[in-house]
Amino acid sequence: MAGNSEQTPKARALGAELRECRNDAEMTQRALAQHLDVSYVTLSRYESGARTPKPEDVAQILTTLGVRGARYHELVEMARDADQPNWVSGPTGARRELTTLIEFETSAQHITDVCTDVMPGLLQTADYATAVMGGHADADTNARVTMRVGRQNVLHRTDAPTLEVVITEHTLREPLGGHDVLLEQLRHLAKMSELDNVTIRIVPDRSTEWTPAHAGSFVLFEFAKAAPIVHLEHVASSTSVYSARETRAYQEATTTLRRIAMAPHQSVQLISEIADQLERHR
């Protein structure tokens, strides 16, 4: 088996999928490597995204793991251009979207989440997440909400990443799910801000100048031993950006937003004030 060393967004997402398939088959890396007659180090690099497997390598791995049908064909297809720096992912389902985000979140050293319309995913309550997903209480939505809320566990690990969120003020006032849901969400933000590795900054309304927040939401993942990745979500797809020139522009945007946003203690105070206002008018 051969491949290129990349750590591109798509290579890392593919690696996470292969790891999930192996875990589902209850097989260790060493056992799978023995079946394939390759080094387990090679498999480890595939699963971390440090090396991009060829489509035929993915096909061999999946066949050995007993993966068939649509998932087999989707993952083999993923390998065809997984070495490309940027990745536009079509409507492949919420599960893969979450698998990709979890891979980025668990391996990141620092996460900057710029939120211009919706509260940050890593800080959402279950009811708020349900509202964001359309408010439908069905089995699929409940599973997605459970996964989203479960992602917050990454913030409590001993090797947890630092999370910096930049939220526009009008996002704090948008009553998605209703005023009670918003109130609970605001209280949760204030509580999470007490963690040493979580910083919240608010971009106040009534700005008379254009800022990077006007361009929309994005998440910047920065890693200890890999290049940064920027993740953008759209209605029916998502984009992960890896090329140095583009990620540098987002890093500069976060620097600008830190400068124009309110200080962390002022931001938390505003969150509490809005929550108090909601509580008085219940």
LOFIPA-63421 format. One record per residue: x, y, z of N, C-alpha, C in turn. Coordinates in steps of 0.1 Angstrom, whole numbers, plus 2048, in hexadecimal, padded with zeros to 3 digits. Atoms other than C-alpha are relative to their C-alpha. Layout:
# residues N
{pt {X; Y; Z}; {X; Y; Z}; {X; Y; Z}}
...
***
This chain:
# residues 282
{pt {808; 7F4; 800}; {800; 800; 800}; {809; 80C; 800}}
{pt {7F9; 7F4; 801}; {80C; 823; 7F8}; {7F7; 80C; 801}}
{pt {808; 7F4; 7FF}; {800; 846; 7FC}; {809; 80C; 802}}
{pt {7F9; 7F4; 7FE}; {809; 86A; 800}; {7FE; 805; 80E}}
{pt {802; 7F9; 7F3}; {80F; 87D; 821}; {7F9; 80D; 7FE}}
{pt {808; 7F5; 803}; {7F4; 897; 821}; {7FB; 807; 80C}}
{pt {808; 7FA; 7F5}; {7DE; 89D; 840}; {7F7; 80A; 7FB}}
{pt {80A; 7F8; 805}; {7C6; 8AE; 82A}; {7F3; 7FE; 807}}
{pt {80D; 803; 7FA}; {7A2; 8B2; 836}; {7F9; 7F3; 7FC}}
{pt {807; 80C; 805}; {795; 897; 820}; {807; 7F3; 804}}
{pt {7F8; 80C; 7FB}; {7B2; 87F; 829}; {7FD; 7FD; 80E}}
{pt {802; 802; 7F2}; {7AB; 884; 84E}; {7F1; 7FB; 802}}
{pt {80E; 805; 7FF}; {785; 87F; 849}; {7FF; 7F1; 7FB}}
{pt {800; 80E; 805}; {78C; 85F; 835}; {806; 7F7; 80A}}
{pt {7FA; 808; 7F6}; {7A3; 853; 850}; {7F7; 7FD; 80C}}
{pt {809; 801; 7F5}; {789; 859; 86A}; {7F5; 7F5; 7FD}}
{pt {80A; 80A; 805}; {770; 844; 855}; {806; 7F2; 801}}
{pt {7FA; 80D; 800}; {789; 828; 851}; {802; 7FB; 80F}}
{pt {7FE; 804; 7F2}; {790; 828; 877}; {7F2; 7FB; 805}}
{pt {80D; 804; 7FC}; {76A; 826; 87D}; {7FC; 7F3; 7FB}}
{pt {803; 80D; 806}; {766; 809; 865}; {808; 7F5; 808}}
{pt {7F8; 80A; 7F9}; {782; 7F7; 877}; {7FB; 7FD; 80E}}
{pt {805; 802; 7F3}; {774; 7FD; 899}; {7F2; 7F9; 800}}
{pt {80C; 807; 801}; {752; 7F1; 88D}; {802; 7F1; 7FE}}
{pt {7FD; 80E; 802}; {762; 7D1; 882}; {807; 7FA; 80B}}
{pt {7F9; 805; 7F4}; {773; 7CE; 8A4}; {80D; 7FA; 7FD}}
{pt {7F3; 804; 804}; {795; 7CB; 895}; {80B; 80A; 803}}
{pt {7F5; 7F7; 7FD}; {7B6; 7DA; 8A1}; {808; 804; 7F4}}
{pt {7F7; 7FD; 80B}; {7CE; 7EC; 88A}; {80A; 7F5; 7FD}}
{pt {7F6; 80B; 802}; {7E7; 7D0; 88F}; {7FA; 7F4; 7F9}}
{pt {807; 80C; 806}; {7CE; 7B5; 886}; {7FC; 803; 7F2}}
{pt {803; 7FC; 80E}; {7C2; 7C8; 867}; {80D; 800; 7F8}}
{pt {7F4; 7FF; 807}; {7E6; 7CE; 85D}; {805; 7F2; 7FC}}
{pt {7FC; 80E; 803}; {7ED; 7A9; 860}; {7F8; 7FA; 7F5}}
{pt {809; 805; 80B}; {7CF; 7A0; 84A}; {804; 806; 7F3}}
{pt {7FD; 7F9; 80C}; {7DB; 7B9; 830}; {80F; 7FE; 7FC}}
{pt {7F2; 802; 802}; {800; 7B0; 833}; {807; 80E; 7FE}}
{pt {7FA; 7F2; 801}; {80A; 7D5; 839}; {804; 803; 80F}}
{pt {7FC; 7FB; 7F3}; {81A; 7E8; 856}; {7F4; 807; 807}}
{pt {80B; 7F9; 7F9}; {801; 7F3; 871}; {803; 80F; 801}}
{pt {7FC; 7F1; 800}; {814; 815; 870}; {7F9; 806; 7F4}}
{pt {806; 7FB; 80C}; {807; 819; 84D}; {7F1; 802; 802}}
{pt {80F; 7FF; 7FD}; {7E3; 813; 858}; {7FE; 80C; 80A}}
{pt {801; 7F5; 7F7}; {7E8; 82B; 875}; {801; 80D; 7F9}}
{pt {7FF; 7F4; 808}; {7F3; 846; 85D}; {7F4; 803; 7F7}}
{pt {80D; 7FE; 808}; {7D5; 840; 847}; {7F5; 805; 809}}
{pt {80B; 7FC; 7F7}; {7BE; 843; 864}; {801; 80E; 806}}
{pt {7FD; 7F3; 7FB}; {7CE; 863; 870}; {7FF; 80B; 7F5}}
{pt {7FF; 7F6; 80C}; {7CE; 873; 84D}; {80E; 804; 7FD}}
{pt {7F2; 7FC; 803}; {7F4; 875; 84E}; {804; 7FB; 7F3}}
{pt {7FD; 806; 80D}; {7F5; 85F; 82F}; {7F3; 7FD; 7F9}}
{pt {80C; 802; 808}; {7DB; 85E; 813}; {800; 7F2; 7F9}}
{pt {800; 80D; 807}; {7D2; 83A; 808}; {7FB; 801; 7F2}}
{pt {805; 801; 80D}; {7CC; 832; 7E4}; {7F2; 7FA; 800}}
{pt {80D; 806; 800}; {7A9; 828; 7DA}; {800; 7F0; 801}}
{pt {7FF; 80E; 7FF}; {7B4; 804; 7D6}; {804; 7FB; 80E}}
{pt {7FC; 804; 7F2}; {7C3; 804; 7F9}; {7F3; 801; 808}}
{pt {80C; 7FE; 7F8}; {7A2; 811; 807}; {7F6; 7F4; 7FD}}
{pt {809; 80B; 804}; {78F; 7F6; 7F3}; {805; 7F3; 808}}
{pt {7FB; 80C; 7F9}; {7A6; 7DB; 802}; {7FD; 800; 80F}}
{pt {803; 7FF; 7F2}; {7A2; 7E8; 825}; {7F1; 7FD; 803}}
{pt {80E; 802; 7FD}; {77C; 7EA; 823}; {7FB; 7F2; 7FD}}
{pt {804; 80D; 803}; {779; 7C8; 813}; {804; 7F7; 80C}}
{pt {7FB; 808; 7F4}; {78D; 7B9; 830}; {7F7; 802; 80C}}
{pt {808; 7FC; 7F4}; {777; 7CB; 849}; {7F1; 7FC; 7FE}}
{pt {80E; 804; 803}; {757; 7BE; 838}; {7F7; 80C; 7FD}}
{pt {808; 7F5; 804}; {74B; 7E0; 82D}; {7FB; 7FF; 7F2}}
{pt {806; 802; 80D}; {733; 7DE; 810}; {7F7; 80C; 7FC}}
{pt {80B; 7F7; 804}; {71A; 7F3; 7FC}; {804; 80E; 7FE}}
{pt {7FE; 7F2; 803}; {717; 818; 7FB}; {80C; 806; 807}}
{pt {7F5; 7FB; 7F9}; {730; 81F; 816}; {80E; 7FC; 7FA}}
{pt {7F4; 805; 806}; {74B; 80A; 805}; {803; 809; 7F4}}
{pt {7FD; 7F9; 80C}; {747; 81D; 7E4}; {803; 80F; 804}}
{pt {7FE; 7F3; 7FC}; {745; 83F; 7F6}; {80F; 802; 805}}
{pt {7F3; 7FE; 7FA}; {766; 83A; 809}; {80B; 7FD; 7F5}}
{pt {7F7; 802; 80B}; {778; 82C; 7EA}; {801; 80C; 7F8}}
{pt {800; 7F3; 808}; {76D; 84B; 7D7}; {807; 80B; 808}}
{pt {7F9; 7F6; 7F8}; {779; 861; 7F4}; {80F; 800; 7FE}}
{pt {7F2; 801; 801}; {79C; 855; 7EF}; {806; 805; 7F2}}
{pt {7FB; 7FD; 80E}; {79E; 85F; 7CA}; {807; 80E; 800}}
{pt {7FA; 7F3; 800}; {7A6; 884; 7D2}; {802; 805; 80E}}
{pt {7FE; 7FC; 7F2}; {7AC; 884; 7F7}; {80D; 808; 803}}
{pt {7F3; 7F8; 7FE}; {7CE; 894; 7F2}; {7FE; 80F; 7FC}}
{pt {802; 7F2; 804}; {7BE; 8B5; 7E6}; {7FE; 808; 80C}}
{pt {800; 7F8; 7F4}; {7C2; 8D2; 7FE}; {7F2; 805; 805}}
{pt {80E; 7FC; 7FC}; {79D; 8DD; 7FE}; {7F6; 7F6; 7FD}}
{pt {80A; 80B; 801}; {77F; 8C7; 801}; {7F2; 806; 801}}
{pt {80F; 7FD; 800}; {75A; 8CE; 7F8}; {7F9; 7F3; 802}}
{pt {807; 80C; 7FD}; {745; 8B3; 808}; {7F1; 802; 7FD}}
{pt {80E; 7FF; 803}; {723; 8AE; 7F9}; {7F7; 7FA; 80A}}
{pt {80A; 805; 7F7}; {703; 8A1; 80A}; {802; 7F1; 803}}
{pt {7FD; 80F; 7FD}; {712; 880; 817}; {7FA; 7FC; 80D}}
{pt {806; 804; 7F3}; {6FF; 881; 838}; {806; 806; 80C}}
{pt {7FC; 7FA; 7F4}; {701; 88F; 85A}; {80B; 7F8; 808}}
{pt {7F6; 808; 7F9}; {715; 872; 868}; {80E; 803; 7FB}}
{pt {7F2; 7FD; 805}; {733; 878; 851}; {804; 80E; 804}}
{pt {7FC; 7F2; 7FC}; {732; 89D; 858}; {805; 801; 80F}}
{pt {7FC; 801; 7F2}; {733; 896; 87D}; {80D; 7F9; 803}}
{pt {7F4; 808; 7FF}; {74E; 87C; 879}; {80C; 809; 7FD}}
{pt {7F5; 7F8; 804}; {764; 895; 867}; {803; 80B; 80A}}
{pt {7FE; 7F5; 7F6}; {75E; 8B1; 881}; {807; 7FA; 80C}}
{pt {7FA; 806; 7F4}; {766; 899; 89E}; {80E; 7FD; 7FD}}
{pt {7F2; 803; 804}; {786; 88F; 88C}; {808; 80D; 802}}
{pt {7F8; 7F3; 7FF}; {791; 8B4; 88A}; {800; 804; 80E}}
{pt {801; 7FB; 7F2}; {785; 8BC; 8AD}; {809; 7F9; 80A}}
{pt {7F9; 809; 7F6}; {796; 89F; 8BF}; {80F; 801; 7FD}}
{pt {7F1; 7FF; 803}; {7B8; 8A6; 8AE}; {805; 80E; 800}}
{pt {7FC; 7F2; 800}; {7B8; 8CC; 8AF}; {806; 804; 80D}}
{pt {7FA; 7FA; 7F5}; {7CD; 8E0; 8C6}; {7F9; 80C; 804}}
{pt {808; 7F4; 7FE}; {7B9; 900; 8C2}; {7F5; 801; 7F6}}
{pt {80C; 7FF; 809}; {796; 905; 8B4}; {7FB; 80E; 801}}
{pt {807; 7F3; 800}; {788; 927; 8AA}; {7F3; 7FF; 7F8}}
{pt {80D; 801; 807}; {763; 927; 8A2}; {7FA; 80E; 7FF}}
{pt {806; 7F2; 803}; {755; 947; 892}; {7F2; 7FD; 7FD}}
{pt {80E; 803; 801}; {72F; 946; 896}; {7F9; 80D; 7FD}}
{pt {807; 7F4; 804}; {71B; 960; 883}; {7F1; 7FE; 800}}
{pt {80E; 802; 801}; {6F8; 950; 884}; {7FB; 7F6; 80A}}
{pt {804; 80B; 7F8}; {6F8; 931; 89A}; {80B; 7FE; 80B}}
{pt {7F7; 803; 7F5}; {708; 928; 8BC}; {80B; 7F6; 7FC}}
{pt {7F6; 809; 804}; {729; 915; 8BA}; {7FC; 7F1; 803}}
{pt {804; 80E; 7FF}; {724; 8EF; 8B5}; {805; 7FA; 80D}}
{pt {7FA; 806; 7F4}; {73B; 8E6; 8D2}; {7FA; 805; 80D}}
{pt {806; 7FA; 7F4}; {727; 8FB; 8EA}; {7F0; 800; 800}}
{pt {80E; 800; 801}; {703; 8F4; 8E0}; {7FA; 7F6; 80A}}
{pt {808; 809; 7F8}; {6E9; 8E5; 8F7}; {7F8; 7F7; 7F7}}
{pt {808; 80A; 808}; {6D4; 8C7; 8EC}; {7F4; 807; 7F9}}
{pt {80C; 7FA; 806}; {6B5; 8DC; 8E7}; {803; 80A; 7F5}}
{pt {7FC; 7F7; 80A}; {6C7; 8F7; 8D4}; {805; 7F9; 7F3}}
{pt {7FB; 808; 80B}; {6D8; 8DD; 8BE}; {7F4; 7FA; 7F8}}
{pt {80C; 805; 806}; {6B6; 8CE; 8B7}; {7F9; 80B; 7F7}}
{pt {806; 7F5; 808}; {6A9; 8F0; 8AC}; {808; 803; 7F4}}
{pt {7F7; 7FD; 80C}; {6C7; 8F5; 895}; {7FD; 7F5; 7F5}}
{pt {802; 80B; 80A}; {6C0; 8D3; 885}; {7F1; 7FF; 7FB}}
{pt {80D; 7FF; 806}; {69C; 8DD; 87D}; {7F5; 7FE; 80A}}
{pt {80A; 802; 7F5}; {68B; 8D5; 89E}; {7F7; 7F4; 7FF}}
{pt {808; 80C; 802}; {67E; 8B3; 893}; {805; 7F5; 80A}}
{pt {7FC; 80A; 7F5}; {67E; 89A; 8B0}; {7FE; 7F2; 7FA}}
{pt {800; 80E; 805}; {685; 87A; 89C}; {80D; 7F9; 803}}
{pt {7F5; 808; 7FB}; {69E; 85E; 8A1}; {80D; 805; 7FA}}
{pt {7F4; 7FB; 807}; {6B7; 86C; 887}; {805; 80D; 807}}
{pt {7FC; 7F4; 7FA}; {6B6; 88F; 896}; {805; 7FE; 80E}}
{pt {7FC; 803; 7F2}; {6B9; 881; 8BA}; {80E; 7FB; 800}}
{pt {7F3; 806; 800}; {6D8; 86D; 8B0}; {80A; 80B; 7FC}}
{pt {7F7; 7F5; 804}; {6E8; 88C; 89F}; {802; 80A; 80C}}
{pt {7FE; 7F7; 7F4}; {6E1; 8A1; 8BE}; {809; 7FA; 80A}}
{pt {7F8; 807; 7F7}; {6F0; 887; 8D4}; {80F; 801; 7FC}}
{pt {7F2; 800; 805}; {710; 886; 8BF}; {805; 80E; 801}}
{pt {7FB; 7F3; 7FF}; {712; 8AC; 8BE}; {803; 804; 80E}}
{pt {7FE; 7FD; 7F1}; {70E; 8B0; 8E4}; {80C; 7F8; 805}}
{pt {7F5; 809; 7FC}; {726; 893; 8E9}; {80D; 805; 7FC}}
{pt {7F4; 7FA; 804}; {740; 8A6; 8D6}; {807; 809; 80A}}
{pt {7FB; 7F7; 7F6}; {743; 8BE; 8F3}; {80A; 7F9; 80A}}
{pt {7F7; 807; 7F7}; {756; 8A3; 906}; {80E; 803; 7FD}}
{pt {7F2; 7FD; 804}; {775; 8AC; 8F3}; {806; 80C; 808}}
{pt {7FC; 7F5; 7F9}; {776; 8CC; 907}; {804; 7FD; 80F}}
{pt {7FD; 804; 7F2}; {77A; 8B9; 928}; {80B; 7F6; 801}}
{pt {7F5; 809; 7FF}; {796; 8A2; 91F}; {80D; 806; 806}}
{pt {7F4; 7FB; 7FB}; {7B8; 8A5; 92F}; {809; 807; 7F6}}
{pt {7F8; 7FA; 80B}; {7C7; 8AE; 90D}; {7F6; 808; 7F7}}
{pt {80A; 7F9; 807}; {7A9; 8C3; 903}; {806; 80C; 7F8}}
{pt {7FC; 7F4; 808}; {7AD; 8DD; 8E7}; {7FB; 80D; 807}}
{pt {806; 7F3; 7FC}; {7A8; 902; 8EF}; {7F6; 804; 7F6}}
{pt {80B; 7FC; 809}; {787; 90F; 8E1}; {7FE; 80F; 802}}
{pt {803; 7F2; 800}; {783; 933; 8D8}; {7F4; 803; 7F6}}
{pt {80C; 7FE; 809}; {760; 93D; 8CB}; {7FE; 80F; 7FF}}
{pt {804; 7F3; 803}; {757; 95E; 8BB}; {7F2; 800; 7FB}}
{pt {80E; 801; 803}; {732; 964; 8BA}; {7FB; 80E; 7FE}}
{pt {806; 7F3; 803}; {71F; 981; 8AB}; {7F4; 803; 80B}}
{pt {80A; 7FD; 7F6}; {707; 993; 8C4}; {7F2; 7FB; 7FC}}
{pt {80E; 804; 804}; {6E8; 98D; 8AF}; {7FE; 7F1; 801}}
{pt {801; 80F; 7FE}; {6EF; 967; 8B1}; {7FB; 7FD; 80E}}
{pt {804; 802; 7F2}; {6EB; 96A; 8D7}; {7F1; 803; 802}}
{pt {80D; 7FB; 7FE}; {6C9; 97A; 8D2}; {7F6; 7F8; 7F7}}
{pt {809; 807; 809}; {6BB; 963; 8B7}; {7F9; 7F4; 807}}
{pt {806; 80A; 7F7}; {6A1; 94D; 8C9}; {7FD; 7F3; 7F8}}
{pt {802; 80D; 807}; {6A6; 92D; 8B5}; {7FA; 7F6; 80B}}
{pt {806; 809; 7F7}; {68F; 913; 8C5}; {7F7; 806; 80B}}
{pt {808; 7F9; 7F6}; {67E; 92D; 8DA}; {808; 806; 80B}}
{pt {7F9; 7F8; 7F6}; {687; 944; 8F7}; {806; 7F7; 80B}}
{pt {7FB; 809; 7F5}; {68B; 928; 911}; {80C; 7F8; 7FB}}
{pt {7F4; 807; 805}; {6A3; 915; 8FA}; {80C; 80A; 7FF}}
{pt {7F5; 7F6; 801}; {6B7; 935; 8F4}; {806; 803; 80E}}
{pt {7FC; 7FD; 7F3}; {6B8; 93C; 919}; {809; 7F5; 806}}
{pt {7F7; 80B; 7FC}; {6C6; 91A; 921}; {80D; 800; 7F9}}
{pt {7F4; 7FF; 808}; {6DF; 91E; 905}; {80A; 80B; 805}}
{pt {7F8; 7F5; 7FB}; {6EB; 93F; 912}; {807; 7FD; 80E}}
{pt {7FB; 804; 7F3}; {6EF; 932; 936}; {80B; 7F5; 7FE}}
{pt {7F6; 80B; 803}; {703; 914; 927}; {80D; 807; 7FB}}
{pt {7F4; 7F9; 804}; {71A; 92C; 915}; {808; 806; 80B}}
{pt {7FA; 7FA; 7F4}; {721; 93F; 935}; {807; 7F6; 808}}
{pt {7FA; 80A; 7F8}; {728; 91F; 947}; {80D; 7FA; 7FA}}
{pt {7F5; 806; 808}; {73F; 911; 92C}; {80C; 80A; 800}}
{pt {7F5; 7F6; 800}; {753; 931; 92C}; {809; 800; 80D}}
{pt {7F8; 802; 7F4}; {75F; 928; 94F}; {80B; 7F6; 7FE}}
{pt {7F5; 80A; 803}; {775; 90C; 940}; {80C; 808; 7FC}}
{pt {7F4; 7F9; 803}; {799; 916; 93E}; {804; 800; 7F1}}
{pt {7FD; 801; 80E}; {79B; 90B; 91A}; {7F5; 805; 7F6}}
{pt {80A; 7FA; 808}; {77C; 91D; 90E}; {800; 80F; 801}}
{pt {801; 7F1; 800}; {77B; 942; 904}; {7F5; 804; 7F7}}
{pt {80C; 7FB; 808}; {75C; 954; 8F7}; {802; 80F; 7FE}}
{pt {800; 7F1; 804}; {75D; 976; 8E5}; {7F4; 803; 7F8}}
{pt {80C; 7FC; 808}; {73F; 989; 8D8}; {803; 80C; 7F8}}
{pt {7FF; 7F5; 809}; {73F; 99F; 8BA}; {7F4; 809; 801}}
{pt {80C; 7F9; 7FD}; {727; 9BB; 8C3}; {7F9; 805; 7F3}}
{pt {808; 7FB; 80B}; {70B; 9C6; 8AC}; {803; 80F; 7FD}}
{pt {7FF; 7F2; 804}; {708; 9E8; 89B}; {80E; 804; 7FB}}
{pt {7F3; 7FD; 806}; {72A; 9E6; 88A}; {7FE; 809; 7F4}}
{pt {801; 7F7; 80B}; {72F; A02; 871}; {80A; 7FC; 7F5}}
{pt {7F6; 804; 809}; {74C; 9F0; 860}; {7FF; 7F1; 7FD}}
{pt {800; 80E; 803}; {74F; 9CF; 84E}; {80A; 7F9; 808}}
{pt {7F7; 809; 7F9}; {75F; 9B3; 862}; {800; 7F2; 7FA}}
{pt {801; 80E; 805}; {768; 98F; 85A}; {7F4; 7F8; 804}}
{pt {80C; 807; 7FC}; {749; 985; 86D}; {7F5; 802; 7F6}}
{pt {80A; 7FE; 80A}; {734; 993; 851}; {801; 7F6; 7F5}}
{pt {7FE; 80A; 80B}; {742; 979; 83A}; {7FB; 7F2; 803}}
{pt {806; 80D; 7FD}; {733; 95C; 84D}; {808; 7F8; 80A}}
{pt {7FA; 808; 7F6}; {73B; 941; 866}; {80B; 7F7; 7FA}}
{pt {7F6; 80A; 804}; {759; 92A; 865}; {807; 7FB; 80D}}
{pt {7F9; 806; 7F5}; {76D; 913; 87C}; {80F; 7FE; 7FC}}
{pt {7F2; 801; 803}; {793; 915; 87C}; {806; 7F6; 80A}}
{pt {7F9; 80B; 7F8}; {7A5; 8F5; 889}; {80F; 802; 7FE}}
{pt {7F1; 7FF; 800}; {7CA; 8F9; 892}; {805; 7F4; 808}}
{pt {7FB; 80C; 7FB}; {7DF; 8DA; 899}; {80F; 802; 804}}
{pt {7F2; 7FF; 7FB}; {800; 8D4; 8AB}; {80A; 7FC; 7F5}}
{pt {7F6; 805; 80A}; {810; 8C0; 88E}; {7FA; 7FF; 7F2}}
{pt {806; 800; 80E}; {7FA; 8C8; 86F}; {7FC; 80E; 7FD}}
{pt {805; 7F3; 804}; {7EF; 8E5; 85B}; {7F2; 803; 804}}
{pt {80E; 7FD; 7FC}; {7CF; 8F8; 865}; {7F6; 7FB; 7F5}}
{pt {80C; 803; 809}; {7AD; 8EE; 856}; {7F5; 80A; 804}}
{pt {80B; 7F7; 7FE}; {790; 906; 852}; {7F3; 7F8; 7FB}}
{pt {80C; 807; 803}; {76D; 8F6; 852}; {7F4; 80A; 7FE}}
{pt {80B; 7F8; 803}; {74F; 907; 842}; {7F4; 7F7; 7FD}}
{pt {80C; 808; 803}; {72B; 8FA; 842}; {7F6; 808; 7F8}}
{pt {80A; 7FB; 808}; {711; 900; 828}; {7F3; 7F9; 802}}
{pt {80D; 806; 7FF}; {6ED; 8F6; 823}; {800; 7F1; 7FE}}
{pt {7FF; 80F; 803}; {6F4; 8D4; 813}; {80E; 7FB; 7FD}}
{pt {7F3; 804; 802}; {719; 8D2; 813}; {809; 807; 80A}}
{pt {7F6; 7F9; 7F7}; {739; 8DC; 826}; {80D; 801; 7F8}}
{pt {7F3; 7FE; 806}; {75B; 8E8; 81C}; {80B; 800; 80A}}
{pt {7F5; 800; 7F7}; {77C; 8E1; 82D}; {80C; 806; 7F8}}
{pt {7F5; 7F9; 807}; {799; 8F8; 823}; {80D; 7FD; 807}}
{pt {7F3; 804; 7FB}; {7BD; 8EE; 827}; {80C; 808; 7FA}}
{pt {7F5; 7FA; 806}; {7D2; 902; 80F}; {805; 80C; 808}}
{pt {7FA; 7F7; 7F7}; {7EA; 919; 821}; {7FB; 80F; 7FE}}
{pt {804; 7F2; 802}; {7E0; 93A; 810}; {7F2; 802; 805}}
{pt {80E; 7FE; 7FB}; {7BB; 935; 818}; {7FF; 7FF; 80F}}
{pt {801; 801; 7F2}; {7BF; 929; 83B}; {807; 80C; 807}}
{pt {7FA; 7F4; 7FA}; {7D6; 947; 842}; {7F7; 80B; 800}}
{pt {80A; 7F6; 800}; {7BA; 95E; 838}; {7F6; 7FF; 80B}}
{pt {80A; 803; 7F4}; {7A3; 94E; 852}; {807; 803; 80D}}
{pt {7F8; 7FD; 7F4}; {7BF; 951; 86C}; {800; 80F; 802}}
{pt {800; 7F1; 7FF}; {7C2; 976; 865}; {7F2; 805; 803}}
{pt {80E; 7FC; 7FC}; {79C; 979; 867}; {7FD; 7FE; 80F}}
{pt {802; 802; 7F1}; {79C; 96A; 88A}; {807; 80A; 808}}
{pt {7F8; 7F6; 7F9}; {7B7; 982; 894}; {7F8; 80D; 800}}
{pt {808; 7F4; 801}; {7A1; 99F; 888}; {7F4; 800; 809}}
{pt {80C; 801; 7F8}; {783; 992; 89A}; {803; 800; 80F}}
{pt {7FC; 7FF; 7F2}; {795; 98E; 8BB}; {802; 80F; 804}}
{pt {7FE; 7F2; 7FD}; {79E; 9B3; 8B8}; {7F4; 808; 801}}
{pt {80D; 7F8; 800}; {77B; 9C0; 8B1}; {7F6; 7FB; 80A}}
{pt {80A; 806; 7F7}; {768; 9A8; 8C8}; {802; 805; 80E}}
{pt {7FF; 7FD; 7F2}; {761; 9AF; 8EC}; {809; 7F7; 808}}
{pt {7F7; 809; 7F8}; {779; 9A2; 907}; {7F8; 7F5; 805}}
{pt {807; 80B; 7FB}; {770; 980; 915}; {7F7; 803; 80C}}
{pt {809; 7FD; 7F4}; {763; 98D; 936}; {7F4; 808; 7FD}}
{pt {80B; 7F8; 804}; {74E; 9A7; 925}; {7F6; 7F8; 7F8}}
{pt {808; 808; 808}; {741; 98D; 90D}; {7F7; 7F7; 809}}
{pt {807; 808; 7F7}; {736; 976; 929}; {7F5; 808; 808}}
{pt {809; 7F7; 7F9}; {726; 993; 93B}; {7F4; 803; 7F7}}
{pt {80B; 7FE; 80A}; {711; 99B; 91B}; {7F7; 7F4; 7FF}}
{pt {808; 80C; 801}; {706; 977; 918}; {7F7; 7FF; 80D}}
{pt {808; 801; 7F3}; {6FA; 977; 93D}; {7F6; 80B; 800}}
{pt {80A; 7F5; 800}; {6E9; 999; 938}; {7F4; 7FC; 7F6}}
{pt {80B; 804; 80A}; {6D5; 98C; 919}; {7F8; 7F4; 806}}
{pt {808; 80B; 7F9}; {6CC; 96C; 92D}; {7F7; 806; 80B}}
{pt {808; 7FA; 7F5}; {6C0; 981; 94A}; {7F4; 807; 7FA}}
{pt {80B; 7F9; 807}; {6AB; 996; 932}; {7F5; 7F5; 7FC}}
{pt {80A; 80A; 804}; {69B; 976; 924}; {7F9; 7FA; 80C}}
{pt {807; 806; 7F4}; {694; 968; 947}; {7F6; 80A; 806}}
{pt {809; 7F7; 7FA}; {683; 988; 952}; {7F3; 801; 7F8}}
{pt {80C; 7FF; 809}; {66B; 986; 934}; {7FA; 7F3; 7FD}}
{pt {806; 80E; 802}; {662; 961; 937}; {7F1; 800; 804}}
***
